[in-house]
Amino acid sequence: MSDTSFEIHVPTPLLQLGLNREDVQRRVTEWLVLSLFTEERISSGKAGRLLHLSRVEFLDLLRSCGVSYLDYSEDDLNDEFEAATRLPENP
């Protein structure tokens, strides 16, 4: 996978927090991939590949960033709970 360069402007106070070019690059890339994933434009597998992570490592990143992997609507949740109540107690 090849890289393309963009120029970004980072406020000096952010760099005074101890960020270097590599930190900024990593964070911008992670932010972009997480955004695309939460907008449902890419899958978790694709997101992992873009960040050079396995799918499981990407799911761990989601958790550490407080991003939910599953985004159920209220109706979806109700359907899941309804289905769960119909399951036998002792399979």
C-alpha positions in Angstrom: 0.0 0.0 0.0 1.5 3.3 -1.0 1.2 6.6 0.9 0.1 10.0 -0.2 1.3 13.1 1.5 -0.9 16.0 2.7 0.1 19.2 4.4 -1.8 19.8 7.7 -1.5 22.6 10.1 -1.2 21.7 13.8 -1.6 24.4 16.4 1.7 24.9 18.2 0.1 24.3 21.7 -0.7 20.8 20.6 2.9 20.2 19.8 3.9 21.6 23.2 2.0 18.7 24.7 4.8 16.4 23.7 3.5 15.3 20.3 6.0 14.7 17.5 5.5 14.2 13.8 5.1 10.5 14.1 2.5 10.9 16.9 0.5 13.4 14.8 0.7 11.1 11.7 -0.5 8.1 13.7 -3.3 10.0 15.4 -4.6 11.6 12.2 -4.5 8.2 10.5 -6.3 6.5 13.4 -8.9 9.3 13.5 -9.6 9.1 9.8 -10.0 5.3 9.8 -12.2 5.4 13.0 -14.3 8.0 11.3 -14.8 6.0 8.2 -15.6 2.9 10.2 -18.2 4.7 12.4 -19.8 6.2 9.2 -20.0 2.6 8.0 -17.9 3.4 4.9 -15.4 0.6 5.7 -15.5 -2.7 7.5 -13.6 -3.6 10.7 -11.3 -5.8 8.6 -10.5 -3.0 6.1 -10.0 -0.6 9.0 -7.5 -3.0 10.6 -5.6 -3.4 7.4 -5.4 0.3 6.9 -3.9 0.6 10.4 -1.7 -2.5 9.9 -3.6 -4.2 12.7 -5.5 -7.5 12.8 -9.2 -7.3 13.0 -9.0 -8.3 16.7 -6.4 -5.6 17.4 -8.7 -3.0 15.6 -11.6 -4.1 17.8 -9.4 -3.6 20.9 -8.6 -0.1 19.5 -12.3 0.7 19.2 -12.8 -0.4 22.8 -9.9 1.7 24.1 -11.3 4.7 22.2 -14.8 4.2 23.5 -16.2 3.4 20.1 -18.9 0.8 20.0 -18.4 -2.0 17.5 -22.2 -2.7 17.4 -24.5 0.1 16.9 -28.0 -1.2 17.5 -31.1 0.9 17.0 -33.8 0.7 19.7 -35.8 -1.6 17.5 -32.8 -3.9 16.9 -32.1 -4.1 20.6 -35.8 -4.9 21.3 -35.7 -7.7 18.7 -32.5 -9.1 20.3 -34.0 -9.1 23.8 -37.2 -10.7 22.5 -35.2 -13.4 20.8 -33.1 -14.0 23.9 -36.3 -14.5 26.1 -37.4 -17.2 23.7 -34.2 -19.3 24.1 -34.5 -22.5 26.1 -33.2 -22.2 29.6 -31.3 -25.6 29.5 -30.1 -26.2 25.9 
